[in-house]
Amino acid sequence: MLLLIWLVLSLVTVALMLLPLALWRREIFQRYSGARPVACPENQQPAAVNIDVRHAAETGIDGCPNLRLSDCTRWPERSKCNQACLSQAVQAGPYRTGEVKTRTKQIYHLPVILAAFAAWCLGAIWHSHYMFRTRWMDAVGLTRVQVKQMVWWLSPHLVTAAACLLFAYGVAWLLAVCHRKGVLQGILMSVLLCWTVIATASYNIATLPHDLLAIEAGYALLATFTVGAIVGGLQNRLVLPSQ
């Protein structure tokens, strides 16, 4: 009984100690969240920016948060700016509800195409005679002559390339909708999309031979991580600068 009382008192003490920190973080989120109108110092044209509230909350324990921008309507082409409009954003305050629509980040095609090409190349290597072609032929029930003929067919390569490209665009779309970027976020979105596809086709996948399922599962896992890392990591970097 004494142990239970001591445990309850300890939890209450910890909660009371963390309460001011939680309230302060809530205050920072309320103060700096939301899109804000500014006049870009570079061209004096209107723009909308977002303050990095998570960074402000993490650095504002001492009462002086370190403010920086997390998004701008002129990014990523001008993401290397000195953020001279930050003071405007703090003074302007956020848009009112319904005053401005939430902007979905743009999907940039170069990282998507690069990720799809990398996934297609991984598939070609994974199913080559240097790795799992022999086991794959045995699992599918094809002979070497049939496989050599299939290598020169155009349609299988086009179908696999289209599937890789479609998957890469799906990852880019999820990142844009969720306003996420970075290698880790790209991998998480890629795994989520791959899991959704597998769950949708789970009945057909379960009927595949075990060897074939193991080979394709290994390739799917490798391609999923590759596409997510490339699309997420290069989302705001591999872009064409605007004029």
C-alpha positions in Angstrom: 0.0 0.0 0.0 2.8 2.4 0.9 4.5 1.6 -2.4 1.4 2.4 -4.3 1.0 5.7 -2.5 4.7 6.6 -3.2 4.2 5.7 -6.8 1.1 8.0 -7.1 2.9 10.9 -5.4 5.9 10.5 -7.7 3.7 10.6 -10.8 1.9 13.7 -9.5 5.2 15.4 -8.7 6.5 14.7 -12.2 3.3 15.9 -13.8 3.4 19.1 -11.8 7.0 19.6 -12.8 6.2 19.1 -16.5 3.0 21.1 -16.5 4.7 24.6 -16.9 6.8 23.2 -19.8 3.8 21.8 -21.5 1.9 25.1 -21.1 4.8 27.1 -22.4 5.1 24.8 -25.5 1.4 25.2 -26.0 1.7 28.9 -25.9 4.5 28.8 -28.5 2.4 26.7 -30.8 -0.5 29.0 -30.5 1.6 32.1 -31.0 3.7 31.1 -34.0 1.6 28.5 -35.9 -0.3 29.2 -39.2 0.6 30.7 -42.5 1.4 34.4 -42.4 1.4 37.1 -45.1 4.7 39.0 -45.8 6.3 41.1 -48.5 9.4 39.3 -49.8 12.4 41.6 -49.2 13.9 40.3 -52.5 11.2 41.4 -54.9 8.7 43.2 -52.7 6.0 40.8 -53.8 3.4 39.2 -51.4 4.3 35.7 -50.1 3.0 33.4 -47.4 5.4 31.9 -44.9 5.3 29.4 -42.0 7.3 29.6 -38.8 9.0 26.4 -37.6 6.9 26.0 -34.4 8.5 22.7 -33.5 12.0 24.2 -33.5 10.7 27.2 -31.6 9.2 24.9 -28.9 12.3 22.9 -28.6 14.6 25.9 -28.2 12.2 28.0 -26.2 12.5 26.3 -22.8 14.4 29.3 -21.4 11.7 31.7 -22.7 13.6 32.9 -25.8 12.7 30.6 -28.7 14.9 30.5 -31.8 12.7 31.4 -34.7 13.1 30.4 -38.3 10.9 29.7 -41.3 9.8 26.2 -42.2 8.0 27.0 -45.5 7.4 29.8 -48.0 5.5 30.1 -51.2 8.8 30.9 -52.9 10.5 27.8 -51.7 12.3 25.5 -52.5 13.7 27.6 -55.4 14.6 30.4 -52.9 15.1 28.3 -49.8 18.6 29.6 -49.4 17.4 33.1 -48.6 18.4 34.9 -45.4 14.8 34.8 -44.1 14.8 38.6 -43.7 11.0 38.6 -43.7 10.9 36.7 -40.3 10.2 39.9 -38.3 7.3 40.6 -40.7 5.9 37.2 -40.1 6.0 37.5 -36.3 4.3 40.9 -36.4 1.7 40.1 -39.1 0.1 37.1 -37.3 -1.5 34.1 -39.0 -4.2 34.3 -41.6 -7.7 34.0 -40.3 -9.7 30.9 -40.8 -11.0 30.7 -44.4 -8.9 33.7 -45.5 -6.3 31.6 -47.3 -6.4 28.0 -48.5 -3.9 25.5 -47.4 -1.2 25.2 -50.0 -0.2 21.7 -51.1 3.5 21.5 -51.7 4.5 21.0 -55.3 5.7 17.7 -56.6 9.0 18.0 -58.4 9.5 15.5 -61.1 13.3 15.1 -61.2 13.6 13.3 -57.8 10.6 11.1 -58.7 12.1 10.1 -62.0 15.5 9.4 -60.4 13.9 7.3 -57.7 11.9 5.3 -60.2 15.0 4.7 -62.4 16.9 3.6 -59.3 14.2 1.1 -58.3 14.0 -0.2 -61.9 17.8 -0.7 -62.0 17.7 -2.5 -58.6 15.0 -4.8 -60.0 17.1 -5.6 -63.0 20.1 -6.5 -60.8 18.0 -8.3 -58.3 16.5 -10.6 -61.0 19.8 -11.1 -62.9 21.7 -14.3 -63.1 24.2 -12.8 -60.6 21.6 -12.9 -57.8 18.2 -14.6 -57.9 17.4 -15.4 -61.5 17.9 -19.2 -61.1 15.6 -19.4 -58.0 13.1 -17.1 -59.7 12.9 -19.3 -62.8 12.4 -22.4 -60.7 9.7 -20.7 -58.7 7.9 -19.4 -61.8 8.5 -22.6 -63.8 10.3 -21.0 -66.8 13.2 -22.4 -68.7 16.4 -20.5 -69.5 15.3 -20.2 -73.2 12.0 -18.6 -72.2 13.7 -16.2 -69.8 16.2 -15.1 -72.5 13.3 -14.5 -74.9 11.5 -12.4 -72.2 14.6 -10.3 -71.6 14.3 -8.9 -75.2 10.6 -8.2 -74.9 9.8 -4.6 -74.5 6.5 -4.9 -72.6 7.8 -6.4 -69.3 10.3 -3.6 -69.0 7.7 -0.9 -69.7 5.3 -2.4 -67.2 8.0 -2.6 -64.4 9.2 1.0 -65.2 5.6 2.3 -65.1 5.1 0.6 -61.8 8.2 2.1 -60.3 7.3 5.5 -61.6 3.7 5.3 -60.3 5.0 4.2 -56.8 7.5 7.1 -56.7 4.8 9.6 -57.6 2.6 8.1 -54.9 5.4 8.7 -52.3 5.9 12.2 -53.6 2.2 12.9 -53.3 2.0 11.7 -49.8 4.9 13.9 -48.8 3.3 16.9 -50.5 -0.1 16.3 -48.9 1.4 15.8 -45.4 3.9 18.6 -45.8 6.8 16.4 -45.0 10.4 16.2 -46.3 13.6 14.4 -45.5 15.0 10.9 -45.9 13.3 9.5 -42.9 9.9 11.0 -43.7 10.3 9.7 -47.3 11.0 6.2 -46.1 8.1 6.3 -43.7 5.7 7.4 -46.5 7.1 4.8 -48.9 6.7 2.0 -46.3 3.1 3.2 -45.7 2.3 3.2 -49.4 3.9 -0.2 -49.9 2.0 -1.7 -46.9 -1.3 -0.3 -48.4 -0.6 -1.9 -51.7 0.3 -5.3 -50.1 -2.8 -5.2 -47.9 -5.0 -4.5 -51.0 -3.5 -7.4 -52.9 -3.0 -9.7 -50.0 -5.2 -12.5 -51.3 -3.4 -12.7 -54.7 0.0 -12.4 -53.0 -0.7 -15.3 -50.6 -1.2 -17.6 -53.5 2.3 -17.1 -54.9 5.0 -19.8 -54.4 7.0 -19.3 -51.2 10.4 -18.9 -53.1 8.9 -16.4 -55.5 7.2 -14.6 -52.6 10.5 -14.4 -50.7 12.4 -13.1 -53.7 9.8 -10.4 -54.6 9.4 -9.4 -50.9 13.2 -8.8 -50.7 13.2 -6.6 -53.8 10.0 -4.7 -52.7 11.6 -3.9 -49.3 14.9 -2.7 -51.0 13.0 -0.7 -53.6 10.7 0.8 -51.0 13.6 2.2 -48.9 15.4 3.4 -52.0 12.4 5.3 -53.5 11.5 6.8 -50.1 15.1 8.0 -49.4 15.6 9.5 -52.8 12.2 11.2 -53.1 12.2 12.5 -49.5 15.9 13.5 -49.4 15.9 15.3 -52.8 12.4 16.8 -52.6 13.6 20.4 -51.9 17.1 20.1 -53.5 16.9 18.5 -56.9 14.7 21.2 -58.5 15.0 23.6 -61.4 15.4 27.2 -60.2 12.7 29.6 -61.2 13.5 32.8 -63.1 
